Each structure stands twice: as C-alpha cells, then as structure tokens.
Amino acid sequence: MGIVTVFRKFSRIFWASNVIELFERWAWYGFYMAFALYLVNSADTGALGFSQAQKGIIMGTGSMLLYFLPILTGAIADKLGYKRMLLLSFVLYASGYYMLMTFNSFGLIFFAFIWTCVGGAFFKPIISAMIARNTNQETSSIGFGIFYMMVNIGAFIGPFIAGIVMNLSWDYVFYLSIGSILFNFLITLLFFREPVTKTGTGQLKKNIRQAFQNIGKVLVNWKYLIFLIIMSLFWTAFNQLYYSFPVFLDQWADTAPLFKALHNLWPGFANTIGTADGTISAVTFSSMDAFFIILFQLAVSTFVMRFRPLHAITGGILVLAAGLFLMFSTPVGWMILLGILIFGLGEMASSPKFTEYIGRIAPDDQKALYMGTSYLPIAAGHQLAGWLSGGIFERIADKYYLLGKELAARGKDIQEISVNFSKNDYWQEALRHTGLSSRELQELLWNTYHPGHIWMLYSGIAVFAACCLWLYNRFLIGKRP
C-alpha cells in the first residue's frame, strides 16, 4: 500500500492534532531553550539576573511536575473532556507565558513557571492519545512517525526563531509562544471534536485513586524499579541540554568563527540569525539538536533496530556522554557543534528504545500502566538536573562566580561597591580594576579555573548510567529483551 493511500486514511482530527502538537512544541521549546538564559542573564539586558541555584530550583521543580502530573491529568481529562482540557491547557499556557514575561521576583517567577507547567501537564496526555485513537494497525507506524516529526520540527523552529528575536527584546520570545498557543486555541475551537465520553465526579475520584494504585502495582516489580532509577540518571545528564548548556554557551563559547564561515557562504542568512557582535546566539545554536534529529532520526532508527533495546540504550547513552564531553569541555564553536551532533545521535539511539523496551517487558494486560510509569524517571531526571545545574554548576562553571573568586584572590570584592550592580556592570567594573580586556579576562578565568571540567560531572553521570544498565542487563535480565 502506497504512502499516499495511507495519508488519505487519516482523519481531519488526526491532522488537527498534529498541527496542535507542532505549535505547542514551537511555543514550549521556543521559550524553554531560552529560559535558563532569561533567568540568569544580566538584568540590564531584560533578563532577570537570578543565580544559577535559583534557576535550578525553578526549572527543576516545574519540569518535574510537568512530567509527573500527566499520571493524574489523564484521569481529569475523562471528566472534563479532551476538548475542554485542551482549551484549559492553552489558557494556562498563554497566561503563564505572560506572567513569566511580566514578573521579575523569584517567588512570582517560580509561581508562574509552575502555573505554565501545570498547563503543559494538562496538554501532554491528550494529543498522543488522540493520535492513538485516530490510527489503526495499518496506519499507526506512519501516523506516529508523522507525530514525532511534528514534535521535532516544533522543537527546532521554536528556539531557532527565539534565538533571533531575543536579540531585539526578551519580550518577543514570550509573544511568539503566546501567539503559537492562541493559534492552537483557535484550531481546537474550529477543528477538534470530542472523542470521549465524560465521566462523573465519582468516577474522576476513582480514576485518580486508581492511578496511584496502578503506580504502586508496577513499582513492586523491583527489577523494573531498578531500571527506572538507572534511567533517571540518563535523563539527568540529558536534561543539561536545557539547564546548563545554553548558559555555558552564552558565557564561554566562541561562535564567531562559525558565524564568519556561514557569512561567507550565505551572508543574508548569517545576518538574520547572527548577533550584533558577529556571533550566533546560544539559543539558536542549541536548536541544532532538534535539527539533527530531523535529519538523522530515520537513519539512526534503521541502524539500531538490529540491536536489542537495552544494548541500543546503553550504546546510545555512551555516545551521548561523548557529546556532553565536547559540548562542555571547550569554548571552540566548531567542536561544540560536533558535540551537539554526537549528543543528538546518542539521544536518537537511546530515547526511542527506552519506550520500546518498556513496551516489550510490560505484561499484555498492563502495558498502559507500564507506559504511564515511563514518565517517572523523566520527572526525577528533571529534578536532579535542576539541582546539578544550580549551585554545583555555579561553583564549577559560572563565569560571574569565578570572576568573584579571581577578584577575591586579588584582594578585591567590587560586588560590595553597589548591591544594584547588574552582572554586566560587575564585569565592566572587573575590567577596570584588573586592567584587562574582556577577551583577556575571559581567557584568564578559563585557564585558571577550568569551567570546562563540568563535563566530567555530566558525562560521568551518563557513563555511570550506562555501566549500571550493562550490569542490570548482564546479571538481572540475561537473555530477555
């Protein structure tokens, strides 16, 4: 059967669901890939100027809830109905993005991000369920392939554009996300049809109670619980793509040679995505991970299909660890770009096989239960990633923390001059006190304090996860999938 024939079998609601997914991912990743920078960059640029520790608390807690709450929100959707749930989700999303744009204190930003993540938790279980409901055995393979393509297209376009507009104003990043969500609100009103029968309040309480009971039933399988704990380490390392990498890029990477090479090849495009300093923004640069997935996921999936899932996951994690090494160990833009590619290859090999493995080991009458628990290590990985990217990252790799150490070693603490210093003001005062140029001071900090050593922590966690998974496979699973 030809692919065109398969395409004709998809319903209008299938295509509407895919369009909604694309724009939701556009909105989320356009904001999320830039969020770490928005939290910690200098206040005089329109960012918030928070510490790395504050960033880790906000991002880790909110993102953890985003992946934990769908275990419950799926039950709520049966009460409210899918369409109402989507509309509620979009109201929470849009208002959350607006609050994040307008609030500026730690407490209010923390609240606004939690609010936004609750909106995401309402959204997350619905669209994938809609794809499943609108495909069958004949069309599911292509149908889910289209769906995951939409995810990655949105995950690429969102941050790619956000990295451009943030050079004009941080507000534009949030306006783009709000606009994408409002577009989804309109699409849902016009094209989305309610596929489920709503349940009563008593049934809702029963569903929520049953969700917790189901988690308990699955987690008493101690071998499976160990697997989930190991995979939480993988997600901890993986999530540094969002938590630490944009900050590291922004503070330490030299992307000017990449910009010059692109400018020689395609001047108009280079000027569009470049900054006024002749560099490429950290957010646009980070979007290359999703771009590489769009290019190579099919080829990688074809290659790893010959391996058992645990072998593919273990190998993928080791490849991802190598990517983290290049992404965090050097300020050289070309090497960092190579690191993103290697990281992406590891992600493409391991992440889909993670889902496949759970589907294989789950008993036939408990597959939905097991798939629901697959969110637990992702949630735990976000919480741990937030902690590692906070005070630990700050003490090892944050440029302004290391600047304070250098000034203290010289007998100076210019931060006490004014509590109202922005981070950029602090840097300028340091230049005046040391008599160095900005490039000289940055090189001094890099060569003296070695912020690139943060790779040892992030790659080390990934390698440890791979070793644990090998031991798990060798001694607990044996010949099983």
C-alpha positions in Angstrom: 0.0 0.0 0.0 1.5 3.3 -1.0 2.1 6.1 1.4 -0.3 8.4 -0.4 -3.0 5.8 0.2 -2.2 5.7 3.9 -2.2 9.5 4.1 -5.8 9.5 2.7 -6.9 7.2 5.5 -6.0 9.8 8.2 -9.0 11.8 9.5 -9.3 15.6 9.9 -8.9 15.2 13.7 -5.6 13.4 13.1 -4.2 16.3 11.1 -5.6 18.8 13.5 -3.9 17.0 16.4 -0.6 17.1 14.6 -0.8 20.8 13.9 -1.7 21.4 17.5 1.3 19.4 18.6 3.7 21.3 16.2 2.7 24.7 17.5 2.6 23.6 21.2 6.2 22.3 20.8 7.1 25.5 19.0 5.7 27.6 21.9 7.3 25.4 24.6 10.8 24.9 23.2 11.0 28.4 21.9 10.6 29.6 25.4 12.2 26.6 27.3 15.5 26.6 25.5 15.9 30.3 26.3 14.5 30.1 29.8 17.8 29.3 31.6 19.4 32.4 30.0 16.3 34.5 30.8 16.6 33.5 34.4 20.4 34.1 34.9 21.5 36.7 32.4 22.2 40.3 33.3 19.2 42.3 34.3 20.2 45.3 32.1 19.5 43.1 29.0 15.9 42.5 30.0 16.7 39.2 31.7 16.2 38.5 35.5 19.7 38.2 36.8 19.0 35.3 39.1 21.6 33.0 40.5 22.3 29.5 39.0 20.9 28.0 42.2 17.6 29.9 41.8 17.5 28.8 38.1 17.9 25.2 39.1 15.1 25.3 41.7 12.7 27.0 39.3 13.4 24.8 36.2 13.8 21.5 38.1 10.7 21.7 40.2 8.4 23.0 37.4 9.7 20.5 34.8 9.4 17.6 37.3 5.7 18.4 37.8 5.3 18.7 34.0 6.2 15.0 33.7 4.7 13.7 36.9 1.3 15.3 36.8 0.2 13.6 33.5 -0.3 10.4 35.5 -3.2 12.2 37.1 -4.3 14.7 34.4 -5.2 11.8 32.1 -7.9 10.9 34.6 -9.1 14.5 34.8 -9.5 14.6 31.0 -12.0 11.8 31.3 -14.1 14.1 33.5 -13.7 17.4 31.6 -13.5 16.0 28.1 -10.5 16.3 25.8 -11.5 19.5 24.1 -12.2 21.3 27.3 -8.9 20.0 28.7 -7.0 21.4 25.7 -8.7 24.8 25.9 -7.9 24.9 29.7 -4.4 23.9 29.0 -4.0 26.7 26.4 -5.4 29.3 28.8 -2.9 28.2 31.5 -0.1 28.2 28.9 -0.8 31.7 27.5 -1.3 33.3 30.9 1.7 31.6 32.2 3.9 32.9 29.4 2.5 36.4 30.0 3.3 36.2 33.7 6.8 34.9 33.1 7.3 37.9 30.8 6.0 40.5 33.3 7.0 39.2 36.7 10.5 39.8 38.0 10.9 38.4 41.5 12.0 34.9 42.3 8.8 33.9 44.1 6.5 35.2 41.4 8.6 33.7 38.6 8.6 30.3 40.4 4.8 30.5 40.7 4.4 31.5 37.0 6.5 28.6 35.8 4.7 26.1 38.0 1.4 27.5 36.5 2.8 27.1 33.0 3.9 23.5 33.7 0.5 22.6 35.0 -0.9 23.8 31.7 1.6 21.5 29.9 0.7 18.6 32.2 -3.0 19.0 31.1 -1.9 19.0 27.5 0.6 16.2 27.4 -1.6 13.1 27.8 -4.2 14.3 25.3 -2.5 14.7 21.9 -0.7 11.4 22.0 -3.9 9.7 23.0 -5.7 11.4 20.0 -3.0 10.0 17.6 -3.5 6.6 19.0 -7.3 6.9 18.7 -7.1 8.0 15.1 -4.7 5.4 13.8 -5.0 1.6 13.5 -2.7 -1.3 12.9 -2.5 -0.3 9.2 -1.7 3.3 9.8 -0.1 3.6 13.2 3.5 3.3 12.1 3.3 6.2 9.7 0.9 8.0 11.9 3.2 8.1 14.9 6.2 8.8 12.5 4.3 12.0 11.4 3.6 12.9 15.0 7.2 12.6 16.2 8.3 14.6 13.1 5.9 17.4 14.2 7.4 17.3 17.7 11.0 17.8 16.3 10.0 20.4 13.7 8.4 22.5 16.5 11.4 21.8 18.8 13.7 23.2 16.1 11.8 26.1 14.8 10.8 27.5 18.2 14.2 28.0 19.7 15.8 28.8 16.3 13.5 31.8 16.0 13.6 32.7 19.7 17.4 32.9 19.4 16.9 35.6 16.7 14.2 37.7 18.3 15.8 37.7 21.8 18.5 39.9 20.3 15.8 42.6 19.9 13.9 42.0 23.2 13.2 39.2 25.6 9.5 40.0 25.3 9.4 38.8 21.7 10.3 35.3 22.9 7.2 35.2 25.1 5.0 36.9 22.5 5.9 34.2 20.0 5.0 31.5 22.5 1.7 33.2 23.4 0.9 33.6 19.7 1.5 29.9 19.0 -0.7 28.9 21.9 -3.5 31.3 20.8 -3.3 29.8 17.3 -3.8 26.4 18.9 -6.8 27.7 20.8 -8.4 28.7 17.6 -7.6 25.4 15.8 -9.1 23.5 18.8 -12.3 25.5 18.7 -12.7 25.1 15.0 -11.5 21.6 14.2 -11.2 19.5 17.3 -14.0 17.0 18.0 -14.6 15.5 21.4 -13.6 11.8 21.2 -14.5 10.6 24.7 -17.5 10.2 27.0 -17.1 12.3 30.1 -17.3 10.6 33.4 -19.0 11.7 36.6 -17.2 13.2 39.6 -17.2 9.9 41.5 -15.6 8.3 38.5 -12.9 11.0 38.5 -12.0 10.4 42.1 -11.9 6.7 41.4 -9.7 7.2 38.3 -7.2 9.4 40.3 -7.1 6.8 43.1 -6.7 4.0 40.6 -3.8 5.9 39.0 -1.8 5.9 42.3 -2.7 2.3 42.9 -1.5 1.4 39.4 1.8 3.1 40.0 2.2 1.0 43.2 1.4 -2.2 41.4 4.0 -1.6 38.8 6.7 -0.4 41.1 6.6 -3.6 43.3 8.4 -5.2 40.3 11.8 -4.4 41.8 13.7 -5.2 38.7 11.6 -2.7 36.7 12.0 -0.2 39.5 15.8 -0.5 39.3 15.6 0.1 35.6 13.6 3.3 36.2 16.1 4.5 38.7 19.0 3.9 36.3 17.1 5.8 33.5 16.6 8.7 35.8 20.4 9.1 35.7 20.3 9.2 31.9 17.6 11.9 31.9 19.6 13.9 34.5 22.5 14.0 32.1 20.3 14.5 29.0 18.4 17.5 30.5 21.6 19.5 30.8 20.9 20.4 27.2 18.2 22.8 28.6 19.5 23.6 32.0 23.3 24.2 31.7 24.2 24.1 28.1 22.6 27.4 26.9 24.3 29.2 29.9 27.7 27.6 29.2 27.4 28.5 25.5 26.5 32.1 26.3 29.2 32.6 28.9 32.1 30.8 27.3 31.7 29.7 23.7 33.3 31.5 20.8 30.9 31.1 17.9 32.4 34.0 15.9 34.3 31.6 13.5 31.1 29.7 12.8 29.3 33.0 12.1 32.1 34.1 9.7 32.1 30.8 7.8 28.3 31.0 7.5 28.5 34.6 6.4 31.0 33.8 3.7 28.6 31.1 2.4 25.2 32.8 2.9 25.5 36.4 4.1 21.8 37.2 4.3 21.0 34.2 6.4 24.0 34.7 8.7 23.0 38.3 9.3 19.5 37.1 10.1 20.5 34.6 12.8 23.6 36.4 14.0 24.0 38.9 16.8 25.3 42.4 16.6 28.7 41.1 17.9 29.1 38.7 14.9 28.3 35.6 16.9 25.4 33.0 16.9 23.1 33.2 19.9 23.2 30.3 22.4 19.5 29.6 21.9 19.7 29.4 18.1 22.9 27.3 18.4 21.2 24.9 20.9 18.3 24.3 18.4 20.7 22.3 16.3 20.0 19.2 18.4 16.4 19.1 17.1 17.6 19.9 13.6 20.0 16.9 13.6 17.2 14.7 14.8 15.0 15.8 11.9 17.9 14.9 9.5 19.1 11.6 11.0 16.4 10.0 13.2 15.2 7.7 10.4 18.8 6.6 9.6 19.7 6.0 13.3 16.4 4.2 14.0 17.1 1.9 11.0 20.6 1.2 12.3 19.7 0.4 15.9 16.7 -1.7 15.0 19.1 -4.7 14.7 20.1 -4.4 18.4 18.2 -5.4 21.5 16.7 -2.4 23.2 18.9 -2.5 26.3 22.0 -2.8 24.1 20.9 0.2 22.0 20.1 2.3 25.1 23.4 1.5 26.7 25.3 2.4 23.5 23.3 5.5 22.9 24.0 6.7 26.4 27.7 6.3 25.9 27.5 8.2 22.6 25.5 10.9 24.4 28.2 11.1 27.1 30.8 11.7 24.4 28.7 14.5 23.1 28.4 16.1 26.5 32.2 16.0 26.7 32.6 18.1 23.6 29.7 20.4 24.5 31.1 21.4 27.8 34.9 20.9 27.7 35.9 23.5 25.1 35.0 27.1 24.1 35.6 26.3 20.4 32.4 26.7 18.5 33.1 24.1 15.8 33.9 21.4 18.5 30.7 22.3 20.4 28.7 21.9 17.2 30.2 18.5 16.7 29.4 17.7 20.3 25.7 18.6 19.7 25.6 16.2 16.7 27.2 13.4 18.7 24.8 14.1 21.6 21.9 14.0 19.2 23.0 10.7 17.8 23.1 9.2 21.3 19.6 10.7 22.0 18.2 9.2 18.8 19.6 5.8 19.6 18.5 5.7 23.3 15.4 7.7 23.8 13.0 5.8 21.4 14.4 2.4 22.6 13.6 3.4 26.1 9.9 3.5 25.2 10.3 0.3 23.1 11.9 -1.6 26.0 9.1 -0.7 28.4 6.5 -1.8 25.8 8.3 -5.2 25.4 8.7 -6.1 29.1 5.2 -5.0 30.1 2.7 -7.8 30.6 0.0 -7.8 27.9 -2.7 -6.7 30.4 -0.5 -3.9 32.0 1.1 -2.2 29.0 -0.8 1.1 29.7 0.3 1.0 33.3 3.9 0.5 32.5 3.9 3.2 29.8 2.4 5.6 32.3 5.3 5.0 34.7 7.8 5.8 32.0 7.3 9.5 32.9 8.6 8.9 36.4 12.4 8.7 35.6 11.9 11.7 33.3 10.4 13.7 36.1 13.1 12.6 38.5 15.7 13.4 35.9 14.4 17.0 35.7 14.5 17.5 39.4 18.1 16.1 39.7 19.2 18.1 36.6 17.9 21.3 38.2 19.9 20.6 41.3 23.1 19.9 39.4 22.7 22.9 37.2 22.2 25.2 40.2 24.8 25.7 42.9 27.1 22.9 41.7 27.2 24.3 38.1 27.7 27.8 39.6 30.7 26.9 41.7 32.4 25.0 38.8 31.5 26.8 35.7 29.6 30.1 36.2 31.6 33.0 34.8 30.5 35.5 37.4 31.1 33.3 40.3 34.6 32.5 39.0 35.1 36.2 38.5 34.3 36.8 42.1 36.9 34.2 43.1 39.5 35.8 41.0 38.8 39.3 42.4 38.9 37.9 45.9 42.3 36.3 45.2 43.5 39.8 44.1 42.2 41.3 47.4 39.2 43.0 45.7 35.5 42.5 46.1 33.9 45.1 43.8 30.5 43.5 44.2 30.2 45.2 47.5 30.5 48.6 45.8 26.8 48.5 44.9 24.1 46.0 45.6 22.4 47.3 42.4 25.2 46.1 40.1 23.9 44.1 37.1 26.1 41.2 36.0 27.3 43.3 33.0 28.1 46.2 35.3 30.0 43.8 37.5 32.0 42.6 34.6 32.8 46.1 33.4 34.0 47.1 36.9 36.2 44.0 36.9 37.8 45.1 33.7 38.5 48.5 35.1 40.1 47.0 38.3 42.2 44.4 36.5 43.2 46.5 33.5 42.4 43.6 31.2 40.3 43.5 28.0 37.1 41.5 28.1 38.7 38.7 26.0 41.8 38.6 28.2 39.8 38.4 31.4 37.6 35.6 30.0 40.7 33.6 28.9 42.2 34.2 32.3 39.2 32.8 34.0 39.0 29.8 31.6 42.7 28.9 32.0 42.8 29.5 35.8 39.5 27.9 37.0 38.8 25.4 34.2 35.0 25.7 33.9 35.1 23.1 31.1 35.7 20.5 33.8 31.9 20.5 34.3 31.9 17.9 31.6 33.3 15.4 34.0 30.2 15.6 36.1 27.6 15.4 33.3 29.4 12.8 31.2 30.3 10.9 34.3 26.6 10.6 35.2 25.8 9.3 31.7 28.7 6.8 31.8 27.7 5.6 35.2 24.1 5.1 34.0 25.4 3.1 31.0 27.6 0.9 33.3 24.6 0.3 35.6 22.4 -0.6 32.7 25.1 -3.0 31.4 25.2 -4.7 34.9 21.4 -4.7 35.0 21.2 -6.4 31.6 24.1 -8.8 32.4 23.1 -10.0 35.9 19.3 -9.3 36.3 17.9 -9.7 32.8 20.2 -12.0 31.0 18.7 -13.0 27.6 15.5 -11.1 28.0 14.8 -8.1 25.7 
